[in-house]
Amino acid sequence: DTKGQMYIRRFTGSAVAISLDPQFRFVMPDKLKAAVGIQNDVCLVGVPRMIEIWAKDRYERWEKESSELEIPEPAAAPARSGGEGGSSSSG
């Protein structure tokens, strides 16, 4: 759908290809640094399947604000019928 395509295009439109040097370092383009407010220090935050790069001051502010939120406990997994493991027969 058109809205979905527009969202993906806007979200990924700022993506750029980067190269790693022999020590696996990269230079973040100035345009991206400016877009997320990176001036000096950064925080690398591991989340499922990716690493986020945050301006240190913004991450620390987010961390403080989010620590005040109530996060609900995950629901208990439903009990499995039939007990644990499989059945075996000999003979």
Secondary structure, DSSP 8 states (H G I E B T S, - for coil): -HHHHHHHHHHHTT-------TTS-----HHHHHHHT-SS-EEEEEETTEEEEEEHHHHHHHHHHHHTS-----------TT-SS------
